[in-house]
Amino acid sequence: MAALQGTKVSVGEEQLVRAIDRAIKALEGPSTMFEMQMHEATKTIMVKVINKDTGELIREIPPEKTLDLVAKMMEFAGILIDERI
């Protein structure tokens, strides 16, 4: 397992993340920058488009709030399954 910004990922996942990072850097414009993070609970990669001048979040794909909701639903489903067994 390799570590990428404190998160343990497989070598294949690390290569994928690096390829995506290169593609994102190629897409950045003069007034925007991209930031890539992994949502810890769902292990989903999030991309944020940020205004370079103000630091304002322009867009987030997928939205972190959505991933938080999915994580809570997964947790809730796990609780229900644990209680039935």
VMD Tcl script that draws the C-alpha trace (Angstrom):
set ca {
  {0.00 0.00 0.00}
  {1.24 3.47 -0.85}
  {0.34 6.62 1.06}
  {-1.01 9.63 -0.80}
  {-1.49 12.73 1.38}
  {-1.96 10.64 4.51}
  {-4.48 8.23 2.96}
  {-3.47 4.62 2.31}
  {-4.22 3.58 -1.25}
  {-3.09 0.74 -3.49}
  {-0.41 1.31 -6.12}
  {-3.07 1.18 -8.88}
  {-5.21 3.78 -7.09}
  {-2.15 5.98 -6.60}
  {-1.37 5.80 -10.33}
  {-4.98 6.70 -11.12}
  {-4.91 9.66 -8.74}
  {-1.64 10.90 -10.26}
  {-3.08 10.62 -13.81}
  {-6.19 12.54 -12.78}
  {-4.01 15.16 -11.09}
  {-2.02 15.66 -14.31}
  {-5.25 16.02 -16.30}
  {-6.64 18.53 -13.82}
  {-3.49 20.64 -13.97}
  {-3.79 20.70 -17.77}
  {-7.37 22.04 -17.46}
  {-6.66 24.83 -14.98}
  {-7.28 28.29 -16.34}
  {-5.76 31.66 -15.47}
  {-8.39 32.38 -12.81}
  {-9.28 28.88 -11.59}
  {-7.51 26.02 -9.92}
  {-8.56 22.48 -9.16}
  {-8.15 20.61 -5.90}
  {-8.59 16.87 -5.58}
  {-9.45 15.11 -2.31}
  {-10.66 11.71 -1.24}
  {-13.85 11.64 0.84}
  {-12.79 9.47 3.77}
  {-16.10 7.79 4.57}
  {-17.03 6.78 1.02}
  {-13.51 6.59 -0.50}
  {-14.78 8.72 -3.40}
  {-12.55 11.22 -5.19}
  {-13.87 14.79 -5.09}
  {-12.75 17.59 -7.40}
  {-13.13 21.21 -6.35}
  {-12.94 24.18 -8.73}
  {-11.61 27.19 -6.83}
  {-11.21 30.86 -7.81}
  {-7.44 31.54 -7.62}
  {-7.90 35.19 -6.66}
  {-10.50 34.88 -3.90}
  {-10.17 31.24 -2.83}
  {-13.94 30.91 -3.33}
  {-15.31 27.45 -4.10}
  {-16.92 27.60 -7.55}
  {-17.97 23.96 -7.96}
  {-17.49 20.64 -6.22}
  {-17.89 17.33 -8.04}
  {-19.49 15.33 -6.48}
  {-20.73 17.69 -3.76}
  {-19.26 16.87 -0.35}
  {-22.69 17.25 1.28}
  {-24.01 14.51 -1.00}
  {-21.13 12.21 -0.07}
  {-21.72 12.96 3.63}
  {-25.37 11.96 3.16}
  {-24.34 8.74 1.37}
  {-21.93 7.93 4.21}
  {-24.68 8.46 6.80}
  {-27.04 6.22 4.78}
  {-24.32 3.54 4.59}
  {-23.78 3.84 8.35}
  {-27.52 3.63 9.01}
  {-27.89 0.59 6.74}
  {-24.99 -1.05 8.57}
  {-26.65 -0.39 11.90}
  {-29.90 -1.97 10.67}
  {-28.07 -5.03 9.39}
  {-26.12 -5.41 12.64}
  {-29.34 -5.24 14.67}
  {-31.10 -7.92 12.59}
  {-28.30 -10.47 12.94}
}
mol new
graphics top color blue
foreach p $ca { graphics top sphere $p radius 0.5 }
foreach p [lrange $ca 0 end-1] q [lrange $ca 1 end] { graphics top cylinder $p $q radius 0.2 }
display resetview
